[in-house]
């Protein structure tokens, strides 16, 4: 994640340097027109670093479990940065060429993707950072409308001179880079919840282990106390009566059996 933020910072530094040395009007001139400035190579460097940084941060979002649709939007934004740098716009006053058309629509796609991604992330969170992300996403969408308005006015044959197209375009770029940076920050609330959950789980595990040890010791003590008691019961139990197996006893048993049989026969005869 650090490398992604470093790339974004490098891209912002290159863009600021380009604005400082180019001599163009940031209120009226479009960012794309810097490509024909002697320092125009800084534009390609800036866009390339933005593309690399957003790609790295998209990977971080994917590892964090952010919704795949949001990751795709950030990935599309990264690809659009590459296309914007690879296909420069047309010089002022020239008719639209293929390169200029690719540049224009790639920029439009990028300007659409990042507010949508920011809004999607803000919709699933809470807190001050989420509110800021939602506000920036709405602001980027509003600035985008102002960027598109001059093109629509020109299509109607009107003069859009009253709209500072350069300023509105720069506002879109700035807000979208901030949105990207905010989205990639680790969620503080989720981190705190995870830490608390880990601490609670550790305490519960410790208490369970303590209870298990106490229960085991009690069971062993009960077992040691039960063995003498059982032995005492066995020693004090009365012995069963021994069967009389003497000859006299045996003869008496046979005589009683004979008499009982005779009685049953007599009863049948009657």
Secondary structure, 3 states (H helix, E strand, C coil): CHHHHHHHHHHHHHHHHHHHHHCCCCCCCCHHHHHHCCCCHHHHHHHHHHHHHHHHHHHHHHHHCCCHHHHHHHHHHHHHHHHHHHCCCCCCCCCCCHHHHHHHHHHHHHHHHHHHHHHHHHHCCCCHHHHHHHHHHHHHHHHHHHHHHHHHHHHCCCCCCCCCHHHHHHHHHHHHHHHHHHHHCCCHHHHHHHHHHHHHHHHHHHHHHHHHHHHHHHHHHHHHHHHHHHHHHHHHCCCCCCCCCCHHHHHHHHHHHHHHHHHHHHHHHC
